[in-house]
Amino acid sequence: MIEALQQSPALAVATALVLGLMIGSFLNVVIYRLPKMMEMEWEAQAAELRGEDPPAAERFDLLFPRSRCPSCGHQLGVLENVPLLSWLLQHGRCKACGAKIAARYPLVELATGLLSALAIWRFGATWAGLGAVLLGFVLIALTFIDLDTQLLPDSMTMPLLWLGLLFNLWGTYVPLQEAVIGAMAGYLSLWSVYWLFRIVTGKEGMGFGDFKLLAALGAWFGWTALPAIILLASVVGSAVGIALILFARHKREVPIPFGPYLAGAGLLALYLRDPLGALIGMR
């Protein structure tokens, strides 16, 4: 199968697109459920510290219960879980109660499929292509979780960091030494900014998850990619923040998640490494 995909780039890209759409459907589950699972775990830990029994709860994880309509509780059948097509055929509404289904669900599926196809088109059916696909999966999930909850779960950022180092054991994207330095520099750079901002203003400017995400990107692309990633994420994040304050009446004291901009800059570093490096004077 691997040989067939390597010999036929078109087949490899098409396969990546289809698999990406399917994984995108699962990512919607991760985006919705993982923060709730974290909240349940925190409540159980808090109860344990108080010497109380943990609150009774039904099993709730990434696999159980089956997906259902948030409005009426209708359990989705197999045909209602087909990526993109189900939403289009049902005109974006629940089959049982007619409630609207957010367009974000098919958008996540489409984005995952397209990024997966792009990864295989760019790198081929190789280890680099597989790594790019996996990186895209995690960054999409982290982006939407951060937008919803302003959380970047350790259960995703830390495996992403180790996965980057694993791929670079063989220099898939950068030499291992550069990847290790990138992980350290990525964490320490935002950690330093965080503490400087806190000392000067007495406020927290960002979350610890941002440090870990940038460390993970440093592990994937090395320390030389970090200036471009930080610059892009900061410029775009600032522009969006100013626009929200001016035009959407976003209150200044309400924090704006930084993770989506780091994730976007990381994807640009993956596909546009040389142009970005030239832009800021790095290789």
CYANA upper distance limits for C-alpha pairs under 8 A (distance plus 0.5 A):
  1 MET  CA      5 LEU  CA      6.83
  2 ILE  CA      6 GLN  CA      6.67
  2 ILE  CA    125 ALA  CA      7.86
  3 GLU  CA      7 GLN  CA      6.61
  4 ALA  CA      8 SER  CA      6.65
  5 LEU  CA      9 PRO  CA      6.84
  5 LEU  CA     11 LEU  CA      6.56
  5 LEU  CA     12 ALA  CA      5.25
  5 LEU  CA    125 ALA  CA      6.79
  6 GLN  CA     12 ALA  CA      7.55
  6 GLN  CA    124 GLY  CA      7.50
  6 GLN  CA    125 ALA  CA      5.93
  6 GLN  CA    126 THR  CA      8.38
  8 SER  CA     12 ALA  CA      6.83
  9 PRO  CA     13 VAL  CA      6.65
  9 PRO  CA    121 TRP  CA      7.64
  9 PRO  CA    124 GLY  CA      7.34
  9 PRO  CA    125 ALA  CA      8.28
 10 ALA  CA     14 ALA  CA      6.66
 11 LEU  CA     15 THR  CA      6.52
 12 ALA  CA     16 ALA  CA      6.65
 12 ALA  CA    120 ILE  CA      7.29
 12 ALA  CA    121 TRP  CA      8.43
 12 ALA  CA    124 GLY  CA      8.00
 12 ALA  CA    125 ALA  CA      7.05
 13 VAL  CA     17 LEU  CA      6.68
 13 VAL  CA    116 SER  CA      8.45
 13 VAL  CA    117 ALA  CA      5.41
 13 VAL  CA    118 LEU  CA      8.00
 13 VAL  CA    120 ILE  CA      6.16
 13 VAL  CA    121 TRP  CA      6.36
 14 ALA  CA     18 VAL  CA      6.85
 14 ALA  CA    117 ALA  CA      7.31
 15 THR  CA     19 LEU  CA      6.61
 15 THR  CA    117 ALA  CA      8.37
 16 ALA  CA     20 GLY  CA      6.24
 16 ALA  CA    113 GLY  CA      7.51
 16 ALA  CA    116 SER  CA      5.95
 16 ALA  CA    117 ALA  CA      5.53
 16 ALA  CA    120 ILE  CA      7.37
 17 LEU  CA     21 LEU  CA      6.74
 17 LEU  CA    113 GLY  CA      5.01
 17 LEU  CA    114 LEU  CA      6.56
 17 LEU  CA    116 SER  CA      6.40
 17 LEU  CA    117 ALA  CA      5.33
 18 VAL  CA     22 MET  CA      6.98
 18 VAL  CA    113 GLY  CA      6.98
 19 LEU  CA     23 ILE  CA      6.66
 19 LEU  CA    113 GLY  CA      7.48
 20 GLY  CA     24 GLY  CA      6.39
 20 GLY  CA    109 GLU  CA      7.79
 20 GLY  CA    112 THR  CA      5.72
 20 GLY  CA    113 GLY  CA      4.33
 20 GLY  CA    114 LEU  CA      7.79
 20 GLY  CA    115 LEU  CA      8.22
 20 GLY  CA    116 SER  CA      6.06
 20 GLY  CA    117 ALA  CA      8.07
 21 LEU  CA     25 SER  CA      7.00
 21 LEU  CA     83 PRO  CA      6.43
 21 LEU  CA     84 LEU  CA      8.26
 21 LEU  CA    109 GLU  CA      5.42
 21 LEU  CA    110 LEU  CA      6.59
 21 LEU  CA    112 THR  CA      6.54
 21 LEU  CA    113 GLY  CA      4.95
 22 MET  CA     26 PHE  CA      7.30
 22 MET  CA     82 VAL  CA      8.37
 22 MET  CA     83 PRO  CA      6.62
 22 MET  CA    109 GLU  CA      7.69
 22 MET  CA    113 GLY  CA      8.35
 23 ILE  CA     27 LEU  CA      6.64
 23 ILE  CA    109 GLU  CA      7.88
 23 ILE  CA    112 THR  CA      7.75
 23 ILE  CA    113 GLY  CA      8.47
 23 ILE  CA    137 PHE  CA      8.37
 24 GLY  CA     28 ASN  CA      6.92
 24 GLY  CA     83 PRO  CA      8.22
 24 GLY  CA    108 VAL  CA      6.37
 24 GLY  CA    109 GLU  CA      4.49
 24 GLY  CA    110 LEU  CA      7.74
 24 GLY  CA    111 ALA  CA      8.17
 24 GLY  CA    112 THR  CA      5.72
 24 GLY  CA    113 GLY  CA      7.39
 24 GLY  CA    137 PHE  CA      8.26
 25 SER  CA     29 VAL  CA      7.52
 25 SER  CA     81 ASN  CA      8.24
 25 SER  CA     83 PRO  CA      6.52
 25 SER  CA    105 TYR  CA      8.04
 25 SER  CA    106 PRO  CA      8.42
 25 SER  CA    108 VAL  CA      8.04
 25 SER  CA    109 GLU  CA      6.05
 26 PHE  CA     30 VAL  CA      6.97
 27 LEU  CA     31 ILE  CA      6.50
 27 LEU  CA    108 VAL  CA      8.16
 27 LEU  CA    109 GLU  CA      8.40
 27 LEU  CA    137 PHE  CA      8.13
 27 LEU  CA    141 ALA  CA      6.60
 28 ASN  CA     32 TYR  CA      6.77
 28 ASN  CA    105 TYR  CA      6.88
 28 ASN  CA    108 VAL  CA      7.44
 28 ASN  CA    109 GLU  CA      8.31
 28 ASN  CA    141 ALA  CA      8.26
 29 VAL  CA     33 ARG  CA      6.34
 29 VAL  CA     34 LEU  CA      8.45
 29 VAL  CA     62 LEU  CA      7.11
 29 VAL  CA     67 SER  CA      8.42
 30 VAL  CA     34 LEU  CA      5.85
 30 VAL  CA     62 LEU  CA      6.88
 30 VAL  CA    141 ALA  CA      7.58
 31 ILE  CA     35 PRO  CA      7.86
 31 ILE  CA    141 ALA  CA      6.27
 31 ILE  CA    142 LEU  CA      8.21
 31 ILE  CA    144 PHE  CA      6.95
 31 ILE  CA    145 ILE  CA      5.87
 32 TYR  CA     36 LYS  CA      7.80
 32 TYR  CA    145 ILE  CA      8.10
 33 ARG  CA     37 MET  CA      6.58
 33 ARG  CA     61 ASP  CA      7.39
 33 ARG  CA     62 LEU  CA      7.01
 34 LEU  CA     38 MET  CA      6.71
 34 LEU  CA     61 ASP  CA      8.10
 34 LEU  CA     62 LEU  CA      7.78
 35 PRO  CA     39 GLU  CA      6.70
 35 PRO  CA    145 ILE  CA      7.94
 35 PRO  CA    149 THR  CA      7.99
 35 PRO  CA    151 LEU  CA      8.40
 35 PRO  CA    153 PRO  CA      8.50
 36 LYS  CA     40 MET  CA      6.71
 37 MET  CA     41 GLU  CA      6.71
 37 MET  CA     60 PHE  CA      7.63
 37 MET  CA     61 ASP  CA      7.10
 38 MET  CA     42 TRP  CA      6.70
 39 GLU  CA     43 GLU  CA      6.74
 40 MET  CA     44 ALA  CA      6.76
 41 GLU  CA     45 GLN  CA      6.70
 42 TRP  CA     46 ALA  CA      6.56
 43 GLU  CA     47 ALA  CA      6.67
 43 GLU  CA     54 PRO  CA      8.00
 43 GLU  CA     55 PRO  CA      8.18
 44 ALA  CA     48 GLU  CA      6.72
 44 ALA  CA     54 PRO  CA      5.31
 44 ALA  CA     55 PRO  CA      7.07
 45 GLN  CA     49 LEU  CA      6.75
 45 GLN  CA     54 PRO  CA      8.14
 46 ALA  CA     50 ARG  CA      6.83
 47 ALA  CA     51 GLY  CA      6.77
 47 ALA  CA     52 GLU  CA      5.49
 47 ALA  CA     53 ASP  CA      6.75
 47 ALA  CA     54 PRO  CA      5.96
 47 ALA  CA     55 PRO  CA      8.15
 48 GLU  CA     52 GLU  CA      6.00
 48 GLU  CA     53 ASP  CA      7.02
 48 GLU  CA     54 PRO  CA      7.01
 59 ARG  CA     64 PHE  CA      7.23
 59 ARG  CA     65 PRO  CA      7.84
 60 PHE  CA     64 PHE  CA      6.12
 60 PHE  CA     65 PRO  CA      6.79
 61 ASP  CA     65 PRO  CA      7.88
 66 ARG  CA     75 GLN  CA      7.25
 66 ARG  CA     76 LEU  CA      7.94
 67 SER  CA     75 GLN  CA      6.55
 67 SER  CA     76 LEU  CA      6.31
 68 ARG  CA     73 GLY  CA      5.91
 68 ARG  CA     74 HIS  CA      5.69
 68 ARG  CA     75 GLN  CA      4.66
 68 ARG  CA     76 LEU  CA      5.69
 69 CYS  CA     73 GLY  CA      5.31
 69 CYS  CA     74 HIS  CA      5.61
 69 CYS  CA     75 GLN  CA      7.03
 69 CYS  CA     76 LEU  CA      7.64
 69 CYS  CA     94 CYS  CA      7.28
 70 PRO  CA     74 HIS  CA      8.47
 71 SER  CA     97 CYS  CA      8.35
 71 SER  CA     99 ALA  CA      7.24
 72 CYS  CA     96 ALA  CA      8.32
 72 CYS  CA     97 CYS  CA      7.04
 74 HIS  CA     96 ALA  CA      7.05
 76 LEU  CA     80 GLU  CA      6.17
 76 LEU  CA     81 ASN  CA      7.24
 77 GLY  CA     81 ASN  CA      7.10
 78 VAL  CA     82 VAL  CA      7.52
 79 LEU  CA     86 SER  CA      7.28
 80 GLU  CA     86 SER  CA      5.71
 80 GLU  CA     87 TRP  CA      8.25
 81 ASN  CA     86 SER  CA      6.77
 82 VAL  CA     86 SER  CA      5.75
 83 PRO  CA     87 TRP  CA      8.09
 83 PRO  CA    106 PRO  CA      7.36
 83 PRO  CA    109 GLU  CA      6.96
 84 LEU  CA     88 LEU  CA      6.78
 84 LEU  CA    106 PRO  CA      5.64
 84 LEU  CA    109 GLU  CA      7.34
 84 LEU  CA    110 LEU  CA      7.72
 85 LEU  CA     89 LEU  CA      6.42
 86 SER  CA     90 GLN  CA      6.52
 87 TRP  CA     91 HIS  CA      6.50
 87 TRP  CA     92 GLY  CA      5.39
 87 TRP  CA     93 ARG  CA      7.71
 87 TRP  CA    101 ILE  CA      8.25
 87 TRP  CA    106 PRO  CA      7.38
 88 LEU  CA     92 GLY  CA      6.61
 90 GLN  CA     94 CYS  CA      7.62
 90 GLN  CA     95 LYS  CA      7.21
 92 GLY  CA    100 LYS  CA      6.35
 92 GLY  CA    101 ILE  CA      5.65
 92 GLY  CA    102 ALA  CA      7.69
 92 GLY  CA    103 ALA  CA      7.60
 93 ARG  CA     98 GLY  CA      5.61
 93 ARG  CA     99 ALA  CA      5.80
 93 ARG  CA    100 LYS  CA      4.89
 93 ARG  CA    101 ILE  CA      5.62
 94 CYS  CA     98 GLY  CA      5.13
 94 CYS  CA     99 ALA  CA      5.75
 94 CYS  CA    100 LYS  CA      6.89
 94 CYS  CA    101 ILE  CA      7.00
101 ILE  CA    105 TYR  CA      8.32
103 ALA  CA    107 LEU  CA      6.84
104 ARG  CA    108 VAL  CA      6.54
105 TYR  CA    109 GLU  CA      7.01
106 PRO  CA    110 LEU  CA      6.49
107 LEU  CA    111 ALA  CA      6.45
108 VAL  CA    112 THR  CA      6.57
108 VAL  CA    140 ILE  CA      8.13
109 GLU  CA    113 GLY  CA      6.67
110 LEU  CA    114 LEU  CA      6.56
111 ALA  CA    115 LEU  CA      6.49
112 THR  CA    116 SER  CA      6.56
112 THR  CA    136 GLY  CA      7.64
112 THR  CA    137 PHE  CA      7.06
112 THR  CA    140 ILE  CA      7.78
113 GLY  CA    117 ALA  CA      6.72
114 LEU  CA    118 LEU  CA      6.53
115 LEU  CA    119 ALA  CA      6.58
115 LEU  CA    133 VAL  CA      7.62
115 LEU  CA    136 GLY  CA      6.97
116 SER  CA    120 ILE  CA      6.99
116 SER  CA    132 ALA  CA      8.18
116 SER  CA    133 VAL  CA      5.55
116 SER  CA    136 GLY  CA      7.61
117 ALA  CA    121 TRP  CA      6.54
118 LEU  CA    122 ARG  CA      6.48
119 ALA  CA    123 PHE  CA      6.47
119 ALA  CA    124 GLY  CA      7.88
119 ALA  CA    129 GLY  CA      5.99
119 ALA  CA    130 LEU  CA      8.26
119 ALA  CA    132 ALA  CA      6.05
119 ALA  CA    133 VAL  CA      6.30
120 ILE  CA    124 GLY  CA      4.95
120 ILE  CA    125 ALA  CA      6.38
120 ILE  CA    126 THR  CA      8.47
120 ILE  CA    129 GLY  CA      5.60
120 ILE  CA    130 LEU  CA      8.05
120 ILE  CA    132 ALA  CA      8.48
120 ILE  CA    133 VAL  CA      8.08
122 ARG  CA    129 GLY  CA      7.90
122 ARG  CA    271 TYR  CA      8.36
123 PHE  CA    128 ALA  CA      6.50
123 PHE  CA    129 GLY  CA      5.22
124 GLY  CA    128 ALA  CA      8.29
124 GLY  CA    129 GLY  CA      6.07
125 ALA  CA    129 GLY  CA      6.23
125 ALA  CA    130 LEU  CA      7.60
126 THR  CA    130 LEU  CA      6.75
127 TRP  CA    131 GLY  CA      6.57
127 TRP  CA    167 PHE  CA      8.39
127 TRP  CA    172 THR  CA      7.87
128 ALA  CA    132 ALA  CA      6.67
128 ALA  CA    167 PHE  CA      8.48
128 ALA  CA    172 THR  CA      6.48
128 ALA  CA    173 TYR  CA      7.74
129 GLY  CA    133 VAL  CA      6.75
130 LEU  CA    134 LEU  CA      6.78
131 GLY  CA    135 LEU  CA      6.53
131 GLY  CA    167 PHE  CA      7.65
132 ALA  CA    136 GLY  CA      6.64
132 ALA  CA    270 LEU  CA      8.18
133 VAL  CA    137 PHE  CA      6.91
134 LEU  CA    138 VAL  CA      6.99
135 LEU  CA    139 LEU  CA      6.65
135 LEU  CA    160 LEU  CA      7.98
136 GLY  CA    140 ILE  CA      6.57
136 GLY  CA    267 LEU  CA      8.00
137 PHE  CA    141 ALA  CA      6.96
138 VAL  CA    142 LEU  CA      6.59
138 VAL  CA    156 MET  CA      7.54
138 VAL  CA    160 LEU  CA      7.95
139 LEU  CA    143 THR  CA      6.46
139 LEU  CA    263 ALA  CA      6.10
140 ILE  CA    144 PHE  CA      7.04
140 ILE  CA    263 ALA  CA      8.24
141 ALA  CA    145 ILE  CA      6.64
142 LEU  CA    146 ASP  CA      6.48
142 LEU  CA    152 LEU  CA      6.62
142 LEU  CA    153 PRO  CA      8.29
142 LEU  CA    156 MET  CA      8.11
142 LEU  CA    259 GLY  CA      7.81
142 LEU  CA    260 PRO  CA      7.93
142 LEU  CA    263 ALA  CA      8.38
143 THR  CA    147 LEU  CA      6.74
143 THR  CA    259 GLY  CA      6.64
143 THR  CA    260 PRO  CA      5.01
143 THR  CA    263 ALA  CA      7.19
144 PHE  CA    148 ASP  CA      6.60
144 PHE  CA    260 PRO  CA      8.03
145 ILE  CA    149 THR  CA      6.38
145 ILE  CA    150 GLN  CA      7.49
145 ILE  CA    151 LEU  CA      6.92
145 ILE  CA    152 LEU  CA      7.43
146 ASP  CA    150 GLN  CA      4.67
146 ASP  CA    151 LEU  CA      5.35
146 ASP  CA    152 LEU  CA      6.33
146 ASP  CA    257 PRO  CA      6.68
146 ASP  CA    259 GLY  CA      6.77
146 ASP  CA    260 PRO  CA      7.51
147 LEU  CA    257 PRO  CA      6.75
147 LEU  CA    260 PRO  CA      7.81
150 GLN  CA    256 ILE  CA      8.44
150 GLN  CA    257 PRO  CA      6.12
151 LEU  CA    209 GLY  CA      7.48
152 LEU  CA    156 MET  CA      8.04
152 LEU  CA    157 THR  CA      7.47
152 LEU  CA    209 GLY  CA      5.46
152 LEU  CA    210 ASP  CA      7.68
152 LEU  CA    213 LEU  CA      8.33
152 LEU  CA    259 GLY  CA      7.81
153 PRO  CA    157 THR  CA      6.84
153 PRO  CA    209 GLY  CA      7.41
154 ASP  CA    158 MET  CA      5.98
154 ASP  CA    159 PRO  CA      8.50
154 ASP  CA    209 GLY  CA      7.63
154 ASP  CA    212 LYS  CA      8.43
155 SER  CA    159 PRO  CA      7.21
156 MET  CA    160 LEU  CA      6.65
157 THR  CA    161 LEU  CA      6.83
157 THR  CA    209 GLY  CA      7.99
157 THR  CA    212 LYS  CA      6.62
157 THR  CA    213 LEU  CA      6.07
157 THR  CA    216 ALA  CA      7.18
158 MET  CA    162 TRP  CA      6.96
158 MET  CA    212 LYS  CA      7.47
158 MET  CA    213 LEU  CA      8.48
158 MET  CA    216 ALA  CA      7.68
159 PRO  CA    163 LEU  CA      6.41
160 LEU  CA    164 GLY  CA      6.71
160 LEU  CA    216 ALA  CA      6.34
161 LEU  CA    165 LEU  CA      7.05
161 LEU  CA    183 ALA  CA      7.93
161 LEU  CA    212 LYS  CA      8.39
161 LEU  CA    213 LEU  CA      8.25
161 LEU  CA    215 ALA  CA      7.21
161 LEU  CA    216 ALA  CA      4.35
161 LEU  CA    217 LEU  CA      7.63
161 LEU  CA    219 ALA  CA      6.35
161 LEU  CA    220 TRP  CA      7.91
162 TRP  CA    166 LEU  CA      6.60
162 TRP  CA    216 ALA  CA      8.04
162 TRP  CA    219 ALA  CA      8.14
163 LEU  CA    167 PHE  CA      6.77
164 GLY  CA    168 ASN  CA      6.77
164 GLY  CA    179 ALA  CA      8.30
164 GLY  CA    216 ALA  CA      7.28
164 GLY  CA    217 LEU  CA      8.15
164 GLY  CA    219 ALA  CA      5.59
164 GLY  CA    220 TRP  CA      4.85
165 LEU  CA    169 LEU  CA      6.71
165 LEU  CA    176 LEU  CA      7.38
165 LEU  CA    179 ALA  CA      6.90
165 LEU  CA    180 VAL  CA      7.55
165 LEU  CA    219 ALA  CA      5.99
165 LEU  CA    220 TRP  CA      7.07
166 LEU  CA    170 TRP  CA      8.49
167 PHE  CA    171 GLY  CA      7.53
167 PHE  CA    172 THR  CA      6.26
167 PHE  CA    173 TYR  CA      8.12
167 PHE  CA    220 TRP  CA      8.28
168 ASN  CA    172 THR  CA      5.52
168 ASN  CA    173 TYR  CA      6.63
168 ASN  CA    174 VAL  CA      6.62
168 ASN  CA    175 PRO  CA      6.68
168 ASN  CA    176 LEU  CA      5.69
168 ASN  CA    179 ALA  CA      7.39
168 ASN  CA    219 ALA  CA      8.50
168 ASN  CA    220 TRP  CA      7.64
169 LEU  CA    175 PRO  CA      7.98
169 LEU  CA    176 LEU  CA      5.96
170 TRP  CA    175 PRO  CA      7.92
170 TRP  CA    176 LEU  CA      7.83
171 GLY  CA    175 PRO  CA      4.98
171 GLY  CA    176 LEU  CA      6.50
173 TYR  CA    220 TRP  CA      7.32
173 TYR  CA    221 PHE  CA      6.76
174 VAL  CA    178 GLU  CA      6.96
174 VAL  CA    179 ALA  CA      6.91
174 VAL  CA    220 TRP  CA      7.96
174 VAL  CA    221 PHE  CA      6.58
174 VAL  CA    222 GLY  CA      6.67
175 PRO  CA    179 ALA  CA      6.87
175 PRO  CA    222 GLY  CA      8.36
176 LEU  CA    180 VAL  CA      6.68
177 GLN  CA    181 ILE  CA      6.79
178 GLU  CA    182 GLY  CA      6.45
178 GLU  CA    219 ALA  CA      8.48
178 GLU  CA    222 GLY  CA      5.36
178 GLU  CA    223 TRP  CA      6.61
178 GLU  CA    224 THR  CA      8.47
179 ALA  CA    183 ALA  CA      6.72
179 ALA  CA    218 GLY  CA      6.64
179 ALA  CA    219 ALA  CA      4.87
179 ALA  CA    220 TRP  CA      6.73
179 ALA  CA    221 PHE  CA      6.89
179 ALA  CA    222 GLY  CA      4.70
179 ALA  CA    223 TRP  CA      7.20
180 VAL  CA    184 MET  CA      6.96
180 VAL  CA    218 GLY  CA      8.23
180 VAL  CA    219 ALA  CA      6.42
180 VAL  CA    222 GLY  CA      7.79
181 ILE  CA    185 ALA  CA      6.41
181 ILE  CA    218 GLY  CA      8.13
181 ILE  CA    219 ALA  CA      8.20
181 ILE  CA    222 GLY  CA      7.34
181 ILE  CA    223 TRP  CA      6.51
182 GLY  CA    186 GLY  CA      6.23
182 GLY  CA    215 ALA  CA      7.23
182 GLY  CA    217 LEU  CA      8.25
182 GLY  CA    218 GLY  CA      4.47
182 GLY  CA    219 ALA  CA      5.86
182 GLY  CA    221 PHE  CA      7.79
182 GLY  CA    222 GLY  CA      4.88
182 GLY  CA    223 TRP  CA      4.23
182 GLY  CA    224 THR  CA      7.97
182 GLY  CA    226 LEU  CA      7.84
183 ALA  CA    187 TYR  CA      6.89
183 ALA  CA    214 LEU  CA      8.05
183 ALA  CA    215 ALA  CA      4.68
183 ALA  CA    216 ALA  CA      6.48
183 ALA  CA    217 LEU  CA      7.72
183 ALA  CA    218 GLY  CA      5.06
183 ALA  CA    219 ALA  CA      5.09
183 ALA  CA    222 GLY  CA      7.84
183 ALA  CA    223 TRP  CA      7.92
184 MET  CA    188 LEU  CA      6.64
184 MET  CA    215 ALA  CA      6.83
184 MET  CA    218 GLY  CA      8.22
185 ALA  CA    189 SER  CA      6.27
185 ALA  CA    215 ALA  CA      7.51
185 ALA  CA    218 GLY  CA      7.84
185 ALA  CA    223 TRP  CA      7.09
186 GLY  CA    190 LEU  CA      7.33
186 GLY  CA    211 PHE  CA      7.29
186 GLY  CA    212 LYS  CA      8.25
186 GLY  CA    214 LEU  CA      5.47
186 GLY  CA    215 ALA  CA      4.66
186 GLY  CA    216 ALA  CA      8.10
186 GLY  CA    217 LEU  CA      8.00
186 GLY  CA    218 GLY  CA      6.06
186 GLY  CA    223 TRP  CA      7.83
186 GLY  CA    226 LEU  CA      7.26
187 TYR  CA    191 TRP  CA      6.53
187 TYR  CA    211 PHE  CA      5.15
187 TYR  CA    212 LYS  CA      6.37
187 TYR  CA    214 LEU  CA      6.67
187 TYR  CA    215 ALA  CA      5.17
188 LEU  CA    192 SER  CA      6.36
188 LEU  CA    211 PHE  CA      7.87
189 SER  CA    193 VAL  CA      6.95
189 SER  CA    211 PHE  CA      8.35
190 LEU  CA    194 TYR  CA      6.50
190 LEU  CA    210 ASP  CA      8.00
190 LEU  CA    211 PHE  CA      5.98
190 LEU  CA    214 LEU  CA      8.41
191 TRP  CA    195 TRP  CA      6.88
191 TRP  CA    208 PHE  CA      8.18
191 TRP  CA    211 PHE  CA      6.63
192 SER  CA    196 LEU  CA      6.59
193 VAL  CA    197 PHE  CA      6.51
194 TYR  CA    198 ARG  CA      6.62
194 TYR  CA    204 GLU  CA      7.22
194 TYR  CA    205 GLY  CA      6.51
194 TYR  CA    206 MET  CA      6.95
195 TRP  CA    199 ILE  CA      6.50
196 LEU  CA    200 VAL  CA      6.69
197 PHE  CA    201 THR  CA      6.36
197 PHE  CA    202 GLY  CA      7.87
197 PHE  CA    203 LYS  CA      7.54
197 PHE  CA    204 GLU  CA      7.55
197 PHE  CA    205 GLY  CA      6.97
198 ARG  CA    202 GLY  CA      5.11
198 ARG  CA    203 LYS  CA      5.38
198 ARG  CA    204 GLU  CA      5.94
198 ARG  CA    205 GLY  CA      7.54
199 ILE  CA    203 LYS  CA      8.35
206 MET  CA    210 ASP  CA      7.42
206 MET  CA    258 PHE  CA      7.94
207 GLY  CA    211 PHE  CA      7.91
208 PHE  CA    212 LYS  CA      7.14
209 GLY  CA    213 LEU  CA      6.63
209 GLY  CA    259 GLY  CA      8.50
210 ASP  CA    214 LEU  CA      6.71
210 ASP  CA    258 PHE  CA      7.47
210 ASP  CA    259 GLY  CA      6.51
210 ASP  CA    262 LEU  CA      8.48
211 PHE  CA    215 ALA  CA      6.64
212 LYS  CA    216 ALA  CA      6.63
213 LEU  CA    217 LEU  CA      6.82
213 LEU  CA    259 GLY  CA      7.97
213 LEU  CA    262 LEU  CA      8.09
214 LEU  CA    218 GLY  CA      6.60
214 LEU  CA    226 LEU  CA      8.45
214 LEU  CA    262 LEU  CA      7.53
215 ALA  CA    219 ALA  CA      6.75
216 ALA  CA    220 TRP  CA      6.95
217 LEU  CA    221 PHE  CA      6.58
217 LEU  CA    222 GLY  CA      8.16
217 LEU  CA    226 LEU  CA      8.40
217 LEU  CA    266 GLY  CA      6.84
218 GLY  CA    222 GLY  CA      5.25
218 GLY  CA    223 TRP  CA      6.12
218 GLY  CA    225 ALA  CA      7.65
218 GLY  CA    226 LEU  CA      6.87
219 ALA  CA    223 TRP  CA      8.48
221 PHE  CA    225 ALA  CA      6.43
221 PHE  CA    226 LEU  CA      8.48
221 PHE  CA    269 ALA  CA      7.98
221 PHE  CA    270 LEU  CA      7.95
222 GLY  CA    226 LEU  CA      7.77
224 THR  CA    277 GLY  CA      8.39
224 THR  CA    282 MET  CA      7.08
224 THR  CA    283 ARG  CA      8.11
225 ALA  CA    229 ILE  CA      6.83
225 ALA  CA    269 ALA  CA      7.29
225 ALA  CA    273 ARG  CA      7.93
225 ALA  CA    277 GLY  CA      7.53
225 ALA  CA    282 MET  CA      8.42
226 LEU  CA    230 ILE  CA      6.49
227 PRO  CA    231 LEU  CA      6.47
227 PRO  CA    280 ILE  CA      8.14
228 ALA  CA    232 LEU  CA      6.48
228 ALA  CA    265 ALA  CA      8.37
228 ALA  CA    269 ALA  CA      8.20
228 ALA  CA    276 LEU  CA      6.79
228 ALA  CA    277 GLY  CA      7.38
228 ALA  CA    280 ILE  CA      7.15
229 ILE  CA    233 ALA  CA      6.52
229 ILE  CA    262 LEU  CA      7.26
229 ILE  CA    265 ALA  CA      5.57
229 ILE  CA    266 GLY  CA      6.67
229 ILE  CA    269 ALA  CA      7.36
230 ILE  CA    234 SER  CA      6.42
230 ILE  CA    262 LEU  CA      7.72
230 ILE  CA    265 ALA  CA      8.19
231 LEU  CA    235 VAL  CA      6.53
232 LEU  CA    236 VAL  CA      6.54
232 LEU  CA    261 TYR  CA      8.27
232 LEU  CA    265 ALA  CA      6.45
233 ALA  CA    237 GLY  CA      6.24
233 ALA  CA    258 PHE  CA      8.18
233 ALA  CA    261 TYR  CA      5.16
233 ALA  CA    262 LEU  CA      5.71
233 ALA  CA    264 GLY  CA      7.97
233 ALA  CA    265 ALA  CA      6.25
234 SER  CA    238 SER  CA      6.38
234 SER  CA    261 TYR  CA      8.04
235 VAL  CA    239 ALA  CA      6.66
236 VAL  CA    240 VAL  CA      6.63
236 VAL  CA    261 TYR  CA      7.47
237 GLY  CA    241 GLY  CA      6.49
237 GLY  CA    258 PHE  CA      7.34
237 GLY  CA    261 TYR  CA      6.62
238 SER  CA    242 ILE  CA      6.59
239 ALA  CA    243 ALA  CA      6.66
240 VAL  CA    244 LEU  CA      6.61
241 GLY  CA    245 ILE  CA      6.78
241 GLY  CA    256 ILE  CA      7.50
242 ILE  CA    246 LEU  CA      6.61
243 ALA  CA    247 PHE  CA      6.21
243 ALA  CA    248 ALA  CA      7.74
244 LEU  CA    248 ALA  CA      5.21
244 LEU  CA    249 ARG  CA      6.82
244 LEU  CA    250 HIS  CA      5.81
245 ILE  CA    249 ARG  CA      5.54
245 ILE  CA    250 HIS  CA      4.96
245 ILE  CA    251 LYS  CA      6.81
245 ILE  CA    252 ARG  CA      7.26
246 LEU  CA    250 HIS  CA      8.03
250 HIS  CA    254 VAL  CA      7.81
258 PHE  CA    262 LEU  CA      7.00
259 GLY  CA    263 ALA  CA      6.56
260 PRO  CA    264 GLY  CA      6.61
261 TYR  CA    265 ALA  CA      6.55
262 LEU  CA    266 GLY  CA      6.51
263 ALA  CA    267 LEU  CA      6.87
264 GLY  CA    268 LEU  CA      6.89
265 ALA  CA    269 ALA  CA      6.66
266 GLY  CA    270 LEU  CA      6.82
267 LEU  CA    271 TYR  CA      6.96
268 LEU  CA    272 LEU  CA      5.84
268 LEU  CA    273 ARG  CA      7.59
269 ALA  CA    273 ARG  CA      5.18
269 ALA  CA    276 LEU  CA      7.56
272 LEU  CA    276 LEU  CA      6.60
273 ARG  CA    277 GLY  CA      6.52
274 ASP  CA    278 ALA  CA      6.66
274 ASP  CA    283 ARG  CA      7.41
275 PRO  CA    279 LEU  CA      6.64
276 LEU  CA    280 ILE  CA      7.14
277 GLY  CA    281 GLY  CA      6.46
277 GLY  CA    282 MET  CA      4.99
277 GLY  CA    283 ARG  CA      5.68
278 ALA  CA    282 MET  CA      6.24
278 ALA  CA    283 ARG  CA      6.63
